[in-house]
Structures are given as structure tokens and as C-alpha cells.
Amino acid sequence: MAAEISSGTCRITTATGSVYDLAIGPEGPTLTRWPGELPVHPSMDGAETDPLRRDTEAITVLAVHQLAVGQPAVFVLDLRRDGIPTLRTTSTVLTINHLS
């Protein structure tokens, strides 16, 4: 099932145990990654969560290419804060829950 998010915040959990908060606000969407918040899913057999640049910071989202349970999420981010896009792909998405 693909996620349809038009406003508010949703929490995305992934197989490597990372949690992502995707917030859609008046100034545009942001993504915050919380690495290793949950146990690694058994399907990942020994995988570890690696730190990424700007973990725990709200990063401007330029586009969401894919966001569906059972698939990796694919985000285009302004990670460097200069408008040059960075592609970020997650491990398999386990849940997508609207928080607000």
C-alpha cells in the first residue's frame, strides 16, 4: 500500500530498526531519521544500523519517489542545504503511521 500524506506527521519504521518522521508543514516537508530506535527485523539477519549525515535533524525533502510498506522508501533530500539533491533509500518499510 502506498502512503498518501498531504499534511501532518507520519512515522515510518524500517527493517534495520530506524524510525523516520516525515512532517508536512507550511514551509514544506522535512524528514528526520532516528537510527537504531527499534530492534532489527529478523529478515535482516545480522544487519546493523549505520549512522548517516544529519541523523536526528529535520532535512528538507525535495521529493518522495517511493513510500510503501514492504518496499524501501526513496527520498530526495536537500541534505547539504544548497539545493543539490541527495538520494536516500531506506531498508524495507515495515509501518507507516500518521501521528497528526
C-alpha positions as CSV (number, residue, x, y, z in Angstrom):
1,M,0.0,0.0,0.0
2,A,1.4,3.4,-1.0
3,A,1.3,6.2,1.5
4,E,-0.8,9.3,0.8
5,I,0.4,12.1,3.0
6,S,-0.8,15.6,2.5
7,S,-0.3,17.2,5.9
8,G,0.8,16.5,9.4
9,T,3.5,14.0,10.5
10,C,3.8,10.3,9.9
11,R,6.2,7.9,11.4
12,I,7.9,5.3,9.2
13,T,9.7,2.3,10.7
14,T,12.2,0.2,8.7
15,A,13.6,-3.3,8.9
16,T,17.0,-2.1,10.2
17,G,15.3,-0.5,13.2
18,S,15.4,3.1,12.1
19,V,12.5,5.4,12.6
20,Y,11.8,8.3,10.2
21,D,9.4,11.2,10.9
22,L,8.1,12.7,7.7
23,A,6.5,16.1,8.5
24,I,4.4,18.1,6.0
25,G,4.1,21.6,7.2
26,P,3.6,25.1,5.8
27,E,7.2,25.5,4.9
28,G,7.4,22.2,3.1
29,P,8.2,18.6,4.0
30,T,11.0,17.5,6.3
31,L,12.4,14.1,7.2
32,T,14.1,13.2,10.5
33,R,15.9,9.9,10.9
34,W,16.3,8.2,14.3
35,P,18.7,5.3,13.7
36,G,18.5,2.1,15.7
37,E,15.4,3.1,17.7
38,L,13.9,-0.4,17.3
39,P,15.3,-3.9,17.1
40,V,16.5,-5.0,13.7
41,H,13.8,-7.1,12.0
42,P,14.7,-10.9,11.8
43,S,14.6,-10.7,8.0
44,M,17.7,-8.5,8.1
45,D,19.8,-11.3,9.8
46,G,22.7,-9.5,11.4
47,A,22.3,-6.1,9.8
48,E,23.3,-3.1,11.8
49,T,22.1,0.5,11.5
50,D,24.9,2.8,10.3
51,P,25.0,6.5,11.2
52,L,24.1,8.9,8.4
53,R,24.8,12.6,7.9
54,R,22.4,14.8,9.8
55,D,20.8,12.0,11.8
56,T,18.2,13.4,14.2
57,E,18.0,16.7,12.2
58,A,15.0,17.7,10.2
59,I,16.1,17.7,6.5
60,T,14.2,19.3,3.7
61,V,12.5,16.8,1.4
62,L,12.6,17.7,-2.3
63,A,10.7,14.7,-3.5
64,V,9.4,11.3,-2.3
65,H,9.9,8.8,-5.1
66,Q,8.6,5.7,-3.2
67,L,6.9,5.2,0.1
68,A,5.1,1.9,0.7
69,V,5.0,-0.8,3.2
70,G,7.1,-3.8,2.0
71,Q,9.4,-1.7,-0.2
72,P,12.4,0.5,0.6
73,A,11.4,4.2,0.8
74,V,13.2,6.6,-1.6
75,F,13.6,10.2,-0.7
76,V,15.3,13.1,-2.5
77,L,16.7,15.4,0.2
78,D,18.5,18.8,0.4
79,L,21.0,17.2,2.8
80,R,23.8,19.7,2.1
81,R,21.4,22.7,2.4
82,D,22.5,24.0,-1.0
83,G,19.7,22.7,-3.2
84,I,21.9,19.9,-4.7
85,P,19.8,16.8,-4.2
86,T,20.8,13.7,-2.3
87,L,19.0,10.4,-2.8
88,R,18.3,8.5,0.4
89,T,17.0,4.9,0.3
90,T,15.8,3.1,3.4
91,S,15.7,-0.6,4.2
92,T,12.3,-2.2,3.8
93,V,9.5,-0.1,5.3
94,L,7.6,-2.1,8.0
95,T,5.0,0.5,9.1
96,I,3.7,3.9,8.2
97,N,1.6,5.6,10.9
98,H,0.0,9.1,10.9
99,L,0.9,10.8,14.1
100,S,-1.0,14.1,13.4
